[in-house]
Amino acid sequence: MRELLGRTYMLRGKTTWKHGASDVLGLAARDDVGGIDIRDVPDFTAVVPAPTSTTVGAFAPRAAFSGVLASGDVVSLAMIRLRLSLSGARLSVVREGVTTSIALEAFRPDPSLLPVSIEIPTLAGGIGIAERRRATTDGAASYELSVVTALRISQLHRFEDVRIMVSLDGVVQRATDAEALLDRQRFGLNALSEAARVSAHAISSVDARTSAAARAVAPLVLAALREAVAIAKPKDEEPRRRARPSTKARKKK
């Protein structure tokens, strides 16, 4: 890796690459003529655990990220990216031989940047994450829809770090207006329902396919939000039901 950085510095401004694809970063494979070949460099695909975080190579397969995020059932990129965002993951990149670290959400594909690895802090407790999907086969109106929700519940019983993402046929949009409705609000069914309704605005209804998908967003988001709340809510704060006295006890009175 040190030799690679040295070559990058010497060729600064003229560096080209040969690397594989990265689903998580949305990067296609590159095979530039005369480019520096990093496809066999372990640092770009390795998984290195540490006490408080795990570093995963930027070009590691999707399954590696699912494993680190302790979600073996996670297969959608929307879910993986959301969990990375919630964890505060940072991306290590090389530009002209110099390595820097940026927030993963701030990364935009740039020919002058070479992603190296993603540092994933260990997820703290109290995060509720849930996903719902729906796919239809109806000619021109066919679609694959996935929604992902995540949130925390504070000690004051308010929503925090609310994230709602809607993926239509692989294109992911963040429902920021819906998030704003819930953030810092006390949790309740009415608030969840309104946020779910507003989430449909993440899809622009311009034809039969997008219109059908937009109508399906609200119930999926509501179901996912309810599950996320159930996961995030501390078990010891669940309401306790008072035991009803037995028939014999009532007769004695």
Order of alpha helices (4+ residues) and beta strands (2+ residues): alpha-beta-beta-beta-beta-beta-alpha-alpha-beta-beta-beta-beta-beta-beta-beta-alpha-alpha-alpha-alpha
